[in-house]
Amino acid sequence: MALTVLVVDDDFRVARLHADIVRATPGFAEPDSCASVAEAMRLAARGVDLALVDLYLPDGSGLELVRSLDCDVFVLSAAAEAGTVRTALSRGALAYLVKPFGAEALSDRLGAYRRYRALLDGADVVQQDAVDAAIRVLHGQGAGTRPKGHSALTEQAVAQAVAAAGEPVSAAEVAEQVGISRATAQRYLALLADQGRLDVQLRYGTTGRPEHRFSPVRAGAGPLS
């Protein structure tokens, strides 16, 4: 299921530019846009995964909006004061991009966010390896160190099983193919996704609980695409 995004910026040209970047990034639905705190709160109440928030808004402070929104937030602002950045992050912003920035910078952050969500969504409980991998992915640190007890042969076998499947596969399917436990398969699949070698998708079944599906990264796609 595609992730939903709300663009909050009182400059319609900037809002349109950011919305275009969202549209061009795989895994995201058509974004909504608005130019005020009040409109952002109204639209976010319908359910939003991620808000891209400017701090200079005509009817209030973007910093207060960051704290009020019940969704993940990236701050996109020309405000570069260290205290402002710290406040935004302490109030829950997952990223802070100082304007002006290139389209690639936002696209990369959006791709990282999509992978971060895919690693954490769909499970009632996650192991520490998955938490660490998700945090590294979110902050663009995909090539993290391998956990203690890691087997290069098992990693290779898991990667080969995904490549040979010809379609996105689950941890349970990989576990059966390789002959390891589902938890072990999930750990190695998360590591490979963390390294940018696998793409992660969510498939929703009849129970409403999503399942992670893994596939090789498409040729020509970057690790955060």
N, C-alpha and C positions, 0 to 999 in steps of 0.2 A: 504494500500500500504506500502511495506517495506521501511524503511529508508535506505538511501545510506551512506556509510562511506568510507573515504579515509585515509589510514594509511601512515604517512610520517615519515620514520626513516631510517637512513643510515646503520644501522645494520640489515642485512636481517633476522637474527635469531630472533631479537626482533620484527621486523615487522611481521614475520610469527606468532609469539606467540600472538601478539595483534590481528592480523586478525583472528586467531583461536577463540579467546574470542568473537569477534564480531559474528562469525558464530554460536557460541553456545548460543548466546543471542537472545531470540525470538523478532521478529519484525524488523530485519535488513536483508538487501540484502547482497549478496556476496560482500565483500569489495574489493576495489582496493588498491594497495600499490605502493609506490615510495620512492626514496632515496634522492631527491634533491628539492630545492625550485622551480627551473624551471619546473621540471616534475609535481610537485604538482600544480602549477598554470595552467599548460596545462590540467591536468586531472580534476581539480576543475571547469574549464570553461565549462565542459560538464554538470555540475549540480551535486552538492553534498550536502547532508543534514548536515553532521558532519565530520570534519577532526580531526584526532588524531595526533598531531604534536610534534615531538621532536625539541628541540631548537638548537642542535648541528648538522648542516647540511653542506655538503662539499662546497656548492656554495653560501651560504648566511646565514643570521640569521633567526632562527625560530620565533623570536619576530617580525621581519618585515613581515614574512609570515602570522602570526596571524592577523596583521593589514590589510594585502592585500587580504586575502581570503574573498570571498562573501558567507560565510556559517558559521554555528556554529562551534566552535573549543574547543577541550579539549587539554591542553598541558600535555604531558607525558615526563618528563625530569629528569635527574639527577641533574640539576641545582637547588640548594636549597637556594640560596641567597634571602633574603627577598625583596630586590629591584627588582630582576628578577621576582619574583612571582607577586609583585605589578604591574610591567610593563605589564606582560602578561594579567593580569586581567583587567587593565585599557584599554588595546587595544582590549578587547572583548572576551577573553577566558572565557567560562562558567565554566570550572573546571581546576584544576591543580593537577596532581598526580606526586609525587616525586618518581623516580625510586631508588631502586627496590620496587615494590609493588606486592601484590598477585593478582591472576586472579580474585578473588572474588571482589576486590576493583574496578576494571575496569568494571566487569560485572554489579555490582550494579549501578555504575554511568551511564552505558548505559541503563539499565532498567529504571532508574529515568528520563533519557533524553527522552526515548520513551514515558513515561507517561506525561512528561512536554509538549511534542509536541502534544500529543493527546488532552490535555486539552485546548491548545491555537489554534490549527489548525482548519480550516473549518468554522470560524465565521468572519464576517466583523467587528463586535464589540463584546467585551467581558465585562462582569461586573467585578467589583473590586474583588468579591469573587473568581472568576475564575483565575484572575491574581495572587492573593495571594496564592491560592492553587497550581498553577503551579510553582511559585517560591519556595514554601516549598517542593514540590515534587522534584524539580531539586536539591535541597540542602539536600535531605534525611531527611526532617522534616515532614514526612507524618502525624503524629498525631497532627495536628494543633488545636488550640482552635476553638470552634464552633462560628459562627458569631452571632451577636445580633439578637434576635427574633427567634432563632433556636428552632424547636419543635422536641423532641425526638420521639414522636408518628409519625410525618410525616417522619422522617428519617427511622424509622422502616418500615413504609408502603412502602416507596420507595425501600428499600432493599428487602422486601418480593416480591414486584412486579417484580423486576429484577430476583430474584431467581426462581419465579414461571413461568417465560416466557419460559424457556427451550432453549432459543437462545438469541443472543445479541439483545438488544432493544434500541430504541432511546429515547430521552427526551420527545418527543411528545407522543410516545406510553405509556411511564410511566405516563405522566401527565393525559392522558385519563383514564388509569387504576385506578389511585389513586384519581382522581378528583381534581387536582390542576392545576395551570397554567404551561405552558411549561417552563417559566423562573424559577419558583420555583422548578420544577422537575430538571432542569439543575443544579441549585445551590446545591441541595441535592446530585445529582449524582456526581458532581465534588467533593463534600466533602467526599463521600464514596470512590471515587477513590483516593483522597488525603490520606485517611487513609489506603489505601492498601486493602480495602475490595471488590473493583470492578476493573475489568480489562477494559481498554478502547481501542477500535479499531476504525479505520477510514474506512468508506465504500464510494467509489466514485460512484456517479450516472451519469446519462446522461448529466447533466449540468456541470460536472467537479468539482463541489464543494463538498468536503467530508462531510459526516455526522458522528457524534460520535455515536458509538454503545457500550452499556455497558453490561457486563456479570459478574457473580461471579468469583472471582479468583479461578483458578484451584486448586484442592487438591494437596498438596505437593509443590505448587509454592509459593515463597516468595512474599512479597508485592511489590518488585521492579522487579519481573521477567517479 
